[in-house]
Each structure stands twice: as structure tokens, then as C-alpha cells.
């Protein structure tokens, strides 16, 4: 019911995830990232607890393969899970359980990995990683969005998507980008519009968190 891409920017060290699905509020369950550690996507029959658990392992220095193996070890119902991981070096790992829904596929490439289930075409993940590589030099969020758009064009999910999410983590404990479309007829297009609106304001929101005295003013009554 989902296709996604996880990625790293080798230049900036950013990590991110972009994901749409047919169900509501995918951003509340599936994408996970942490500055200096990596990113994780959990999908199909989702267990959100995998994200923090695997990120903790990545933060302690485990590589993608080891963090995924340890994260899965001893857990029930792994046959229903599809999980992807990228670590601080850009290495990737994935798990696709035996009871994944419909057509499913995984494709990894330099600093990225795309995966999906209940796909409209087995070619969707490869189209996504190709688009990610072709957009090198752009902001990681923009590259992840380009990958989603390419995935849709290649067949997307079998049936309509209704929600989408985009997260990017960089130098701070909080997200640099955390945009969500919880229910819409065309959530990927709506997510693109959100990114276009948010990008010019992004640095100002970071400044307000880490150096409020030097941040741009809001221009509201009572501001000093």
C-alpha cells in the first residue's frame, strides 16, 4: 500500500524520507530520521516502533545491515513488515517480509533506497532512485520529492494515494523539514506545493530555535 525513498546528502550530511500511501496520515507512522545517524522507513503493515529502535542502533555506530538485523531480532510479525534503512555512510539495507502485499520491489543506488508494496509496476523503485541521482546538487528534500513524482509516473501504487510525508534531518535534534499531507486527492502534488511554500522560510525557523535574538522578525504587534 506504500512506496517510499530514503536518502542521504553526502555533501551536507542530511538524511530524509519521502513517502505517500493510500491510507490516512502516513507521516505519523512510517518515516523516521535522525541527525548524524540515518533514516528509516517502515511500511506495509506498519509497526512504527522499528524507526526509533533502528535509529538508536545507527546512532551507536552500527551500520545499516547490522542495525536492521538487530532491530528485527526477536520481533513478532516480521513477515508483514517492509523496512528500509540508510546509515551515516550512505550504506543501505532492507527487509521485505514473506506476507508483503501485492507487487513489491526494492532498489538501492548511491545514497538512496526506494521500496514499495502493492505497486502499480515493479519498475517504480528503480524510477525513484534514478530520479534521486539525476537531481544531484539540489536540496535533499527536493531530490526526495522528485523521486516520489518519478515513482508516480512509473505506476505508483495500485490504486489512489491519499496521504504523503517528507522529512529531512540535519544538524539538530528536531527536523529541518517535516511536511505532511494527511488526506488529499493528490497528496504528492500537495506536498510539492508545501515544500515550495516552506523552503524560503526554512532557515528562519531554524534560526528562531537556535539563535532567536538573531532570527528574522515576525512583523507582528508586540514584537521587540
C-alpha positions in Angstrom: 0.0 0.0 0.0 3.0 2.3 0.1 6.1 3.4 -1.8 9.0 5.4 -0.3 12.5 6.6 -0.7 15.2 7.1 2.0 18.2 9.2 1.1 21.4 11.0 2.3 23.1 14.1 1.0 26.8 13.3 1.0 27.7 17.0 0.9 25.6 18.3 3.8 25.1 15.1 5.8 21.3 15.5 5.7 19.0 12.4 5.9 15.4 12.2 4.8 12.4 10.1 3.8 9.6 10.8 1.4 6.5 8.6 1.3 2.9 8.5 0.0 0.3 5.9 0.7 -3.4 5.1 0.2 -4.3 5.4 3.9 -4.5 8.5 6.1 -1.7 10.3 7.9 1.3 8.3 6.7 3.7 10.8 8.2 2.5 9.8 11.7 3.7 6.2 11.3 6.3 5.5 8.6 9.1 8.0 8.1 11.9 8.3 10.7 15.3 10.1 10.6 17.9 11.5 13.0 20.8 13.9 12.5 24.2 12.2 12.4 22.6 8.7 12.4 20.5 7.9 9.3 16.9 7.3 8.2 14.4 4.5 8.3 11.1 3.9 6.6 8.6 1.3 8.0 5.7 0.3 5.7 3.2 -2.3 4.5 1.5 -3.5 7.8 3.4 -0.8 9.8 4.9 -1.0 13.2 6.3 2.5 14.0 8.4 1.3 16.8 11.0 0.0 14.4 12.0 3.5 13.4 13.3 4.8 16.8 14.8 1.4 17.7 16.8 1.2 14.5 17.9 4.8 14.7 19.2 4.2 18.2 21.4 1.4 16.8 22.6 3.6 14.0 23.4 6.4 16.4 25.5 3.9 18.4 27.6 3.2 15.3 26.0 0.1 13.9 25.9 0.1 10.1 22.6 -0.3 8.1 22.8 -4.1 7.8 23.6 -4.7 11.4 21.1 -2.1 12.7 18.3 -3.7 10.7 19.2 -7.2 11.7 19.3 -6.3 15.4 16.1 -4.2 15.1 14.3 -7.2 13.7 15.8 -9.8 16.0 13.2 -11.3 18.3 10.3 -9.2 17.0 7.0 -10.8 16.2 5.2 -10.5 12.8 8.3 -9.6 10.8 6.7 -11.4 7.8 4.3 -8.4 7.5 6.9 -5.7 7.6 8.8 -3.8 4.9 11.6 -1.7 6.4 14.4 0.3 4.7 17.5 1.8 6.4 20.3 4.2 5.4 23.3 4.9 7.6 25.7 7.8 8.1 27.9 6.5 5.3 25.1 6.1 2.8 25.0 2.3 3.0 21.5 0.8 2.9 19.6 -2.3 4.0 16.1 -3.5 3.6 13.7 -6.2 4.8 10.6 -7.4 2.9 8.6 -10.0 4.7 7.0 -13.0 3.1 3.5 -11.6 3.6 4.0 -8.3 2.0 1.0 -7.1 -0.1 0.8 -7.3 -3.9 3.6 -6.4 -6.3 6.7 -5.4 -4.2 10.2 -4.3 -5.1 13.3 -2.7 -3.7 16.0 -0.7 -5.5 19.1 0.8 -3.9 21.6 3.2 -5.5 24.2 5.7 -4.3 23.0 7.3 -1.1 19.4 6.1 -1.5 17.0 3.2 -1.4 13.4 3.0 -2.7 10.9 0.3 -1.8 7.2 -0.4 -2.3 4.4 -2.8 -2.0 1.0 -3.1 -3.7 2.8 -1.3 -6.6 1.3 -0.4 -9.9 4.6 -1.6 -11.5 7.7 -3.4 -10.4 9.7 -0.6 -12.0 8.6 2.1 -9.5 11.5 1.9 -7.1 14.1 2.0 -9.9 12.5 5.1 -11.4 12.6 6.7 -8.0 16.3 6.1 -7.4 17.1 7.2 -11.0 15.3 10.5 -10.3 17.1 10.9 -7.0 20.5 10.5 -8.7 19.5 12.8 -11.6 18.7 15.6 -9.2 22.1 15.7 -7.5 23.0 19.2 -6.3 19.5 20.2 -5.2 18.3 20.2 -1.6 17.7 16.8 -0.3 14.0 17.5 0.2 13.7 18.5 -3.4 15.5 15.3 -4.5 13.2 13.1 -2.4 10.2 14.8 -3.9 11.5 14.4 -7.4 11.8 10.7 -6.6 8.2 10.5 -5.5 7.0 12.2 -8.6 9.0 9.8 -10.8 7.5 6.9 -8.9 4.0 8.1 -9.5 4.8 8.5 -13.2 6.2 4.9 -13.3 3.0 3.4 -12.0 2.9 4.4 -8.3 0.7 2.4 -6.0 -2.0 0.1 -7.2 -5.0 2.5 -6.5 -5.1 6.1 -5.4 -2.8 7.6 -2.8 -4.3 9.9 -0.1 -1.5 11.0 2.2 2.2 11.8 1.9 5.0 13.0 4.1 8.5 14.5 3.7 11.1 14.7 6.5 14.7 15.8 6.5 17.0 16.0 9.5 20.3 17.8 9.5 22.3 19.3 12.4 19.7 19.5 15.2 17.6 17.1 17.3 14.5 18.5 15.6 13.6 18.1 11.9 14.7 20.6 9.3 11.8 19.6 7.2 8.6 17.9 8.4 5.8 18.3 5.9 2.6 16.2 5.8 -0.5 15.9 3.7 -2.8 13.8 5.8 -5.8 13.4 3.3 -6.0 14.6 -0.2 -6.9 13.6 -3.7 -3.3 14.2 -5.0 -1.1 14.2 -1.9 2.3 14.2 -3.8 1.3 17.4 -5.7 0.1 18.9 -2.4 3.4 18.0 -0.8 5.3 19.7 -3.6 3.2 22.9 -3.0 4.0 22.8 0.7 7.7 22.4 0.0 7.7 25.4 -2.4 6.0 27.5 0.3 8.2 26.3 3.2 11.7 26.3 1.6 12.1 30.1 1.6 11.2 30.2 5.3 13.1 27.1 6.4 16.3 28.8 7.6 14.4 31.4 9.6 12.6 28.7 11.6 15.9 27.1 12.4 17.3 30.4 13.5 14.4 31.1 15.8 15.1 27.8 17.5 18.9 28.1 17.9 19.5 31.9 17.9 16.2 33.8 18.4 17.9 37.1 19.0 19.4 37.0 15.6 16.4 35.5 13.8 14.2 37.4 11.3 11.4 39.2 12.9 7.8 38.1 12.6 6.4 41.6 11.9 3.6 41.2 14.5 2.3 43.5 17.2 4.3 43.5 20.4 7.5 42.2 18.8 10.7 43.7 20.4 
